[in-house]
Amino acid sequence: MNLLQMFVDGLSSGTLYVLLALGLSLVFSVMGLINFAYGGLIVWSGYALYLLDAMGLPYPISLAGSVVFAMLLSMAVGRIAFLPFVGAPGATLLLASFGVAMALQALAVMVFGEGPRVVPTPSALITSLDLGIVRVSVLQLVALALGAAVLIGLDFLIHKTRYGIEIRAAAEDAATARLMAVRSSRVLMLVFALSGFIAAIVAFVWFAQTGTVTPRADFNPTLKAFIAVVLGGLGTVRGAVIGGLALGMLESVLSATLDAPLINYQQTLAFVLVILILLLRPQGIAGKTLEVSK
């Protein structure tokens, strides 16, 4: 068993899960909404990359276009489907989230059909580098670099800018933030734009790995994001980082240690282990225990 290889694989996949979790946690921190439509944003970003490439545009321009598209789509979804429900009960937000997810999937089926569409991937990204005791792909290195860049940029935005102060104020106490002239609609649009940006980054890495996109490709990234945020603790960047890395390492360990017949059940076993962890610590690894006043 190559422990270093296990660590590298777990770190690279964990970085992708961190990005997935961040997209969910940002919206949850401000709105209390678990956005199950997030996977749909990733899928539509993949389709945008496919369409722009089919138009003959250079790959960097296609990638940039898919990022802009995902941000605009996320903001539109936030404005039309979620902003009217600010302050609504959690069940209402959850139903709205499921409704948007199903609508995005149905629209993808109508436009592109059920079959897979090939998402362009530069050949350089799938090149593997043999470093002796460990083998790593260029895509893994790019994923690590993108994850680090997003985290650094997000930390700067949240802690060093006026917009970040407004996001933190709205996340801590929305009512008090409004009294301080913080416009909740502006904060929500910013958060949805950030979520869309991260969704496009995830789509770039995710579909570079799979090679194709289908309307129903939203399930796996949504599931991974949900497990990561629940494992790490809802609504915090720290929780998203811890949860995503923990899930990546857990899957890497299971993949390296399970016998061949059990490999197909790797995701199921990871899910079971996460449930066991949450039974011991329901608030997640980095979450805070909620006290209910009587």
Phi, psi and omega in degrees: 000123180270101184294324180293319178297319178299319180293315181297315179296318179294323180292319182291314178291325178297324178297320177296320179291329175298314179297318177302313182294324180299318180300323177284317186295323181301312180291319181296323184297328184263324189247348184071024184249125169273105190276091179287353174279358183300320178298326177296324176297320179296315180298313181292330174294321175297318177295323178298318178296319178297314182293316181295323176292321179296335177282356177089013180283149175301150185303315180301321179290320177299318180295315178297321178296322179293327177293312179298317179300314181297321179295316180294318179296317179298318179295321179296316177298316179299316182293315187277316190262332187246324182303321178296343183257014177301128181087357180285161178301156182302324180297322179295316178297321181295316179296319177298320180297313178297320180299316179295319179300315180293324179294317179296321179292316180297321179295322178296321178296317180297320186277316189248350184080178183279337186289161180285148173242136183284124177266126184296139177221120177304137183300332181297331183290331184265007176288137179258143178248122178267108183259023179093274182271355180214146179242129184222142178269158177299324180298322177297317179295320178296319179298318178297317180295317179295318179300315179296318181296318179296317180296316179295315179296319180293320178297319178296315181299315185287325187255347186239000182235161179296323179296322178295321177299319179294320178297315180295322179295316179294325179290324181286311183201100185297322182295314178295323179299321178294324178295335179268018177068027174271118182281116183297324181296320179293319179297316181296318179296321178296316181295318178293325176296316177297319179298319177294321177300313180294323178300320179293321177296316178298316181300319179303312182286315185300311184279343169292330177283315185276329179087339181222162176231140175229162180301333183261016178282005181280342188294308184299310178297324178295317180297315180299316180297317181296314179299317182296316182289324178290321180294317183277330184122124186292142166084009179229147176295318180300317179296320179297319180295311182295314181296316180295314179294321179297317179294318178298315179294321180298314179295322180295317179296315180296319181296325183277337187253339182285146174289160185308315181297337184265353183301323182295342181258016183302313182294322179296316180295321177298319180296318179296317179296323177297318179299318179296320178297318182289334175295326179277329182218082187301331182280001182089170185297316184253003182281163179258144177291131179272132178258127181261119180283143181261000000 
